[in-house]
């Protein structure tokens, strides 16, 4: 049984066939246009906010995202009395050690949860205890925390070489995924 071109069934059948043809053709057309870089497939969460309201810098002179343009930046919000943060530090430290020569800059943003965590000497002692050698911004007034609209300890934000946030992770885990994104963003630098 065939439908007449003016019948509703013919229109439905035609729309179905057109959508099937588009679905079949999409991968071929995408391949013909060239491969999409892994970095291009990452979400773009917008321009990274500048470090703000930092009381002091530890292990570094003051840094700005403007001066770090061209590098991949991992902003790691942590506090030394948070067990979840302590568990992530070996991974963060390893990434800093392994990827800094390739163009990664790790910046810890120490934002206290409790009043005793505001003490610079306590933060420095914790950094020695946990082997933190990368720059740490002491964000006692939550300036940078608020600029990122952050709500979690630990929280990791990966910023590409153009200053755009391309990855966020809150809490422990996803270490392999995070490291994969670091490698992807480093490769995209050119």
C-alpha positions in Angstrom: 0.0 0.0 0.0 1.4 3.4 -1.0 0.4 6.8 0.3 -0.5 9.8 -1.8 1.9 12.7 -1.5 -0.8 14.9 0.0 -1.8 12.4 2.7 -0.8 12.8 6.4 0.9 9.4 6.4 3.1 10.4 3.5 4.3 13.5 5.5 5.0 11.4 8.6 6.9 8.8 6.5 8.9 11.5 4.7 9.9 13.2 8.0 10.9 9.8 9.4 13.1 9.1 6.4 14.7 12.5 6.5 15.6 12.2 10.2 17.1 8.7 9.5 19.1 10.1 6.6 20.4 12.9 8.8 21.3 10.4 11.6 23.2 8.2 9.1 25.0 11.1 7.5 26.0 13.0 10.7 29.1 10.8 11.5 30.2 10.9 7.9 29.9 14.7 7.7 31.7 15.1 11.0 34.5 12.9 9.9 34.7 14.8 6.6 35.0 18.1 8.5 38.0 16.8 10.3 38.6 15.4 13.8 37.4 17.4 16.7 40.2 18.0 19.2 39.7 16.5 22.7 40.0 19.9 24.2 37.3 21.3 22.0 35.0 18.6 23.3 35.4 19.9 26.9 32.8 22.2 28.3 33.6 25.9 28.5 32.4 27.3 31.8 33.5 30.9 31.0 36.5 33.1 31.9 38.2 32.2 35.1 38.0 34.8 37.8 41.2 36.4 38.9 42.7 35.6 42.4 41.2 38.2 44.7 41.2 39.0 48.4 44.3 36.9 49.0 45.9 37.7 52.4 49.3 36.2 51.6 51.0 33.9 49.1 53.0 30.9 50.3 55.7 29.2 48.2 55.4 31.9 45.7 55.3 35.6 44.9 51.8 36.8 44.2 50.4 35.3 41.1 47.6 36.4 38.7 45.8 34.5 36.0 46.7 37.3 33.6 50.4 36.5 34.1 49.7 32.7 33.8 48.0 33.1 30.4 49.4 30.6 28.0 49.8 28.0 30.8 47.2 25.4 32.0 46.2 26.3 35.6 44.8 23.9 38.2 43.1 25.9 41.0 42.7 23.6 44.0 40.5 24.9 46.8 41.4 23.1 50.1 41.8 23.5 53.8 44.3 21.6 55.9 41.8 20.2 58.5 39.6 18.7 55.8 40.2 14.9 55.6 38.9 14.9 52.0 41.4 17.6 51.0 44.2 15.7 52.7 43.4 12.7 50.7 43.5 14.6 47.4 46.9 16.4 48.1 49.1 13.5 47.0 47.5 13.6 43.6 47.6 17.4 43.4 51.3 17.3 44.5 52.1 14.6 41.9 50.4 16.6 39.1 52.4 19.7 40.1 55.6 17.8 40.0 54.9 15.9 36.8 53.3 18.5 34.6 54.8 21.9 35.7 57.7 21.5 33.2 55.1 20.8 30.5 53.1 24.0 31.2 50.9 23.3 34.2 50.7 25.7 37.2 49.0 24.4 40.3 47.7 27.0 42.6 46.3 25.9 46.0 43.7 28.3 47.4 43.6 27.6 51.1 40.2 28.8 52.3 39.6 28.0 56.0 36.5 26.3 57.3 37.4 27.0 61.0 39.0 30.0 62.7 42.2 28.1 63.6 42.8 27.4 59.9 43.4 31.1 59.3 46.8 31.1 60.9 49.6 31.3 58.3 52.0 29.3 60.5 49.4 26.5 60.8 48.9 26.5 57.0 52.7 26.4 56.5 53.1 23.5 58.9 50.4 21.6 57.1 52.1 22.3 53.8 55.3 20.8 55.1 53.5 17.9 56.6 51.7 17.1 53.3 54.5 17.9 50.9 52.8 20.9 49.3 55.5 22.7 47.2 53.3 24.5 44.7 52.0 28.1 45.3 49.3 28.5 47.8 47.1 31.6 48.2 45.7 32.1 51.6 42.1 33.1 51.1 41.0 33.9 54.6 38.3 36.3 53.6 36.9 34.0 50.9 37.5 36.5 48.1 38.6 34.0 45.5 36.2 31.4 46.9 33.3 33.8 46.2 34.7 34.8 42.8 34.5 31.2 41.7 31.1 30.7 43.4 32.7 27.7 45.1 30.9 25.8 47.8 33.1 22.7 48.4 36.3 21.4 49.9 38.2 20.1 47.9 37.3 21.6 44.6 39.4 21.5 41.4 39.1 23.9 38.5 41.2 23.4 35.3 41.8 26.6 33.3 43.0 26.4 29.7 45.8 28.5 28.2 43.3 31.1 27.1 42.0 31.6 30.7 38.8 29.7 30.4 37.5 27.2 33.0 37.2 23.9 31.1 36.8 21.4 34.0 35.4 21.3 37.5 35.5 18.5 40.1 34.3 18.6 43.7 35.3 16.2 46.4 37.6 13.2 46.2 38.1 10.8 43.3 38.1 11.1 39.5 41.9 11.4 39.6 42.4 9.6 36.3 39.8 11.8 34.6 41.3 14.9 36.1 44.8 13.9 35.0 43.4 13.1 31.5 42.0 16.6 31.2 45.3 18.1 32.4 47.1 16.2 29.5 44.4 17.2 27.0 44.7 20.9 27.9 48.5 20.8 27.8 48.4 19.1 24.4 46.0 21.8 23.1 48.5 24.6 24.0 50.3 23.7 20.8 
